[in-house]
């Protein structure tokens, strides 16, 4: 069966009496060139263990099980999970989990050896899943995902641009992120209403680690919730020694949240939450 042929995908869905759900973001990849690009970007090796979220009809799953040593596929839809279990019943290197990926202990899978994530992520939960994976103690070394183009723009945005925001910083703190290719809606069935993009995310090391990630995240949420306000004004209400820290970091009190790079946010957080800069009363 060729699941990159639209006619065969439609025939299979009819045979299964299955109607794709917009709510679950069930848009099945039907373009062989995009499939090849995903796999080439993932650069899978026989000793790789891979997580796939939202395998759908298994077009990517089949390739992953061929190229990687182990594949863990997480499918929320019980009807698709049942189909996949039957289709891949003889595939020994595939573990299929029928569950909502947001409720799966992803860090346990990562700690168990899964070092890559390769997936066409459901649009509705893509951002949350990527943040959860990036924040996991055993975060993946590489993630190659197809996501909504708008989200891809935010993930890859540089500081002081319109698309740069909280999720940009949270993901770029841990990953070097690049846009591999924009993907037309016609590459999926049924076609989504928006464009997609393949994004490549490679784990990186920061020049300076956050002393406390939860404090850093709290600071980011605080400042980006008031992104049009000047940093000095936002910090003045929350930190007693904000002015000294800004001066030490050579940051203009009149600058705004979207002007700071991930590295600058780490240094600012470490300075604000240091002994000389405990949160103000």
Beta strands, then each sheet from edge to edge (+ up, - down):
strand 1: 28-29
strand 2: 49-53
strand 3: 70-75
strand 4: 94-98
strand 5: 116-120
strand 6: 142-148
strand 7: 175-183
strand 8: 188-189
strand 9: 196-203
sheet 1: 1+ 8-
sheet 2: 4+ 3+ 2+ 5+ 6+ 9- 7+
end
